Each structure stands twice: as C-alpha cells, then as structure tokens.
Amino acid sequence: MAEQRHIILVRHVPVSNPDGIWYGRDVDLAPTTPQLENLFNRLADELPTAPDKTIWISSPYQRALHTAQSVADKIPARDKPEIEINRGFVEQQYGVMEGLPHQEALLLPSVAPYLQDSWNNGMEGGESMSVFQSRVANTLESLKERASIENKDAVVFTHGGVIMAAYAHVTGQRMSDIFKQRKEKLAPSISFVSRLDLTFERKQAAWNTPPAYETGIPKLKAE
C-alpha cells in the first residue's frame, strides 16, 4: 500500500477574452490548436487514470470540464476514469465584477474595499481572498482524507485561482501575499493547462513541500 499519495491540479484550456472582462462561469474557449492536442495526449499518458486507483474531479465550469473530457478522450476505454463534479473547486467568485471589463469593474464603489484589502474584504456578491482560500483548503483537505482512506491518487481539473489558493494552503501562506511576490521565482504564475502536483504522507496526513509545478501554455496578453 502506497504511503505517499498525489493530488494533481490541472488548469483549464485557454479562453477567448478579447474584451478583458472578469469572467465567471461562462466564457468562450479559445480554438483547439495542435499544441493543445499534444498537451491532451501528454496528460493522458502522464496522469494517473486507472479507475480503481484514481479519483478524477472537475469544476463544473465549462472550461474545466472541457479540459477533463478532452484528456479523457485520449485514454483507452479500459483505463478511462469517471469524472466527478465538485463545486468546491470553482474559481473565486467576483460578484458585481463579473462580466465587466477589468478597468470598469475596478471603478465600482462596492469594489473599493476589496481593492484596499483583498484578503479580508470581498466585493459585493463575491469572495474575499481569505474566504476563497478557506473554501479551496477545506475542499482540498476533504479530498486528501478521501484519497488517503481509499488509497487513491486524485486529479482535479480546475482554475488558476484555485491552484494558487491550493499552493498557498499547502505552503502555509496567504494568497494575497503570494500575489505580491509573483515577480519572484518562488511564486508560480499558473499558465493554461499547467499542473501542480501536491503530495502527502498517508500516515501523517501531512503535505510534502515544496510542491512540483509544471507550466503549460502561457497566457496571451489580450486575455
């Protein structure tokens, strides 16, 4: 029985966001390219997939679920895992900012508290970073417990903010502090279809650090 287990978080495919809006649940996907198809094939080869040894989970948002299904399509039927949906892994909720261009959203009076202290304050109808990180941490810890009990690895298709929140949680940091360090090598910039491999010891149920991080497709400037 393996003493070390993995939870691998995969960011979704590129999106099309030419107007630079704060997108929430809905956003158009960018066209699938040969580079992206190669990444799907690579993920299908490298991710744990056996249904009796692996839990596959996706955020319910289209961009994450499309990524999970695209990778699963490259896996032979006998090894193809079922994809579970878990809302705990959805992106940070941006409330009144969603659907608005970035600069326009930042001018809303109800967003000012968030801009002043994003860790403690949320925007109207949305989540502060502390609430968001806590939600992701609780979901991740629940998955860790399940993976430990079932002696399985897990793959989660999710969002950049969720991966950053998970990274902050297992390294004992705050997301708001990590964002201030993003120009430093110690703070990963989560690109599209990038992966964060978190490992933990089953006996101690403790996270191992630092987590392994692998970049995917760089984010386009227009998006």
N, C-alpha and C positions, 0 to 999 in steps of 0.2 A: 504494500500500500504506500503510495507516494506521500512523503512528508511535506513536500512543497507543492503548492498549487498556484496556478496563474489565473489572473483576470485581465484580459486584454481588451482595451478600449480602442475602438476604431472610429475616427471621424468620418462623417458622411462625404459624399461626392461633391464636386464643385457646383455652385449655384449660379444662376444668372441674375445679377442685381445691378443693372446699369444705372439705375437712379440712386443707388446708395442708400436704400431705406433700412430701417431697423426691422428686419424680418422676424416673424414669429413662427407660427405653424406652417404657413403657406409661403412658398417662394418657388419660382421656376428653376428647374435643373438646367445646368449647362449641358450642351451636347456631349454625348459619349465619344471619346477620342480613342485612337489606338493605344495611347499611353495609359488611359484609364482601363481599357480592356486588359492590358498587360498586368496592371495592378490587381484587377479582379482575379486573374489567373494565379498571380503570385500569392495573394491572400488565401485562395482556395488550397494552394499547396502547403502553405506555411502555418495557417491557423489550425488549432485543434478542432476536429469536426465530428469524430465518431459520436453518434447519439448517446451511446451508453457511457461515454466518458466526458461529455462536454455539454454545457448549457449555452445556448445561443439566445441572445436577447437583443431587442431593438427598441429604440424610442419609437413612438407611434407616428412621428412626423415623417412625411413622405421621403424627404432626402435621406434620412437614416434607414428607413425600411427599404427603400430602393437599393441602397448600398448593400444591405444584408442579403436581399434577394438576388442581386446581381452576382455576388460572390457565391452564394449557394447554388446558383445555376451552373457554376463551373465544377461542382463537386459531384462525383458519381453517386447514383441513387442510393446505393447501399450505405454510403457514408454521409448522406445529406442530413444535417440536423434540422429539427423543427425550430422555428423562430418564434420566441415568446415576445410579447409586448409588455413593456414596463414604463409607465408614465414617470416614474422617479428619475429616469434618465433623459427627460426632455430639457431643452435649453432654458437658460434663465428667462424668466417672464418679465418683459419690458413694459407691460401695461400700456399707458397712453402713448408711449413712444413708437409702438409697433405700427408699421405701415407708413411712417413719416420719414422723409429724408433726414439724414443724420443731423445736419445743422439746424433744421427747422425744429426737430424734436428737442434739441438742447436748449431752445429758447422758451419752452413751455414753463410757466411759473411752478407747476406741480412737479417739475423735474429738478428744480433747483436744489432741494435737499439732497437728492441722490448725487448730484454733481459735487456738492460740498463735502459729503461723507458717504461714499457708496457702500462702505462696509456696514454702517448702522442704519442708513436710510434707503428706502425704496422709492421709486417713482409711483405716481398714482396708478393703482391697479397692478403693480408689479412687485418684484422681489428685490430686497437689498442683497448685496453680495453675501452677507452673513447668513441670511435665510436660505439663499440659493445653495451655498456651500454646505450648510447643515442638511438640507434636503438630499443633496447628492451623497454626502457622507453616510447618512442613515441608510439610503438605498444600497450603497456600496457595502456597508458593513453587513446588512441583511444578506446580500448575495454572497459575501465571504463566508458567513456562517453556513449558508446552504451548500456552497461548494465544498466546504470542509466536511460537513455531515455526509454528503453524497459522494465524496472523494472524486470530484469532477473539476475540470477547468471551466472557465467561462469566457465567452466572447460577447462584447457589448458594442453594438453599432449606435453611435450617439453623436454628440455635438462638441465643438471646440471648447465652449464654456464649461461643459460637463467634465471634459478631460482635464481642463485646468483646475477645476474645483476638486477633482479626484486627486490630482497631483499635489495640490495644496494640503489636502486632508492627510495623505499618507506620509508627507514630509513635515507635518506639524506646522504649517504656515497658514497665513490668511491670503485669500485670492487678491485682495486689494494691495497687499504688499508685493506679491509676485508681479502684478501688472506694472508696478513701479520699477521692477528690475528687468523688464523684458528685453532691454538692450544688452543685458549681460548673458553670458553663455549658460549660466546656472538656471535661467528661466526659459523654458521651451516656448517656442512660438508654434502653436498647433496648426499645421497646414492641412489641406484637404486630404483625406484618406491616410492620414498619419496614424501611428499606433503608439499606445502607451501600455507597456507590459508590466503589470503590478504582480508581485509575488508575495506569498505569505506562508509562514510555517504553520502546519496544521496543529501541532501540539501546543504551541504558544499562542496560536491565532494572532500572530504579530506580523505586521508588514515588514518586508525587507526593503531597505533603501540603499542607494538611490534606484528608482525605477528605470527600466530600459525604455528609451524613446527613439522612435524612428520616423523621420519625416516622410511626407507623401508628395502631393502636388502643391507647389507654392500658390498662395492666394493671389489672384490677379489684382492689380492696382485699382481697376474700375469697380471691384467688388468689395 
